[in-house]
């Protein structure tokens, strides 16, 4: 019989579960949100350029 510890199955420590989600940046939901945040302005404009280039 294989136990969970031998199989490498562990339960995440509850102290650290929300830590990762707290520091993960949230993606903007629309173009207005993307243009308000400096880190998303260039990627949003690049995506718009590609859409126009591909004529979609």
C-alpha positions as CSV (number, residue, x, y, z in Angstrom):
1,X,0.0,0.0,0.0
2,X,1.3,3.5,-0.9
3,X,0.7,6.3,1.4
4,X,0.1,9.9,0.3
5,X,3.5,11.0,1.5
6,X,5.2,8.3,-0.5
7,X,3.3,9.2,-3.6
8,X,4.3,12.9,-3.2
9,X,0.7,14.1,-2.6
10,X,0.7,16.9,-0.1
11,X,-1.9,19.4,1.1
12,X,-0.9,23.0,0.6
13,X,-0.1,24.9,3.7
14,X,-3.1,27.1,4.5
15,X,-0.8,30.0,5.5
16,X,0.5,30.3,1.9
17,X,-2.5,29.5,-0.2
18,X,-3.7,33.1,-0.7
19,X,-0.2,34.5,-0.9
20,X,0.3,33.6,-4.5
21,X,-3.0,34.9,-5.6
22,X,-2.4,38.2,-3.8
23,X,0.7,39.0,-5.9
24,X,-0.5,37.6,-9.2
25,X,-1.4,40.5,-11.5
26,X,-4.9,40.5,-12.8
27,X,-5.4,40.7,-16.5
28,X,-7.6,43.6,-17.7
29,X,-11.1,42.7,-18.8
30,X,-11.3,45.2,-21.6
31,X,-9.3,47.7,-23.6
32,X,-10.2,50.6,-21.3
33,X,-8.7,48.8,-18.2
34,X,-5.6,47.9,-20.3
35,X,-5.0,51.5,-21.4
36,X,-5.2,52.8,-17.8
37,X,-2.4,50.6,-16.5
38,X,1.1,51.4,-17.9
39,X,2.2,47.7,-17.8
40,X,-0.6,46.7,-20.2
41,X,-0.5,49.7,-22.6
42,X,2.2,48.3,-24.9
43,X,0.8,44.7,-25.0
44,X,-2.7,46.1,-25.8
45,X,-1.4,48.3,-28.6
46,X,0.6,45.4,-30.0
47,X,-2.5,43.2,-30.1
48,X,-4.5,46.0,-31.8
49,X,-1.7,46.3,-34.4
50,X,-1.7,42.5,-35.1
51,X,-5.5,42.5,-35.4
52,X,-5.3,45.3,-38.1
53,X,-2.4,43.6,-39.8
54,X,-4.3,40.3,-40.1
55,X,-7.4,42.2,-41.1
56,X,-9.6,40.3,-38.6
